[in-house]
Amino acid sequence: MMTHLGESLGIELSIKLINSADWKSNILYPEQFNGKELWVPKEVKPKSFLGKIKALFGSTKIELILTETAKEILG
């Protein structure tokens, strides 16, 4: 399917993150940005008492920040 889509768009598409279990990202198009990250994950530190208790048990909030490359693409 990705091969057919790539041929239709006239670019090479590859699936690089199929086994990724974290917040990795990968820009596919436009082709000159192929392989660069779309966002970077940032852990948000809890401020409330309840949030700090939850964090002790592994419940963390992740914020996805666009990379400079992504901001350039989106204008």
Summary of the structure (lengths in Angstrom):
residues: 75
radius of gyration: 17.1
end to end distance: 29.4
largest distance: 53.0
contacts: 144
relative contact order: 0.18
helix: 35%
strand: 16%
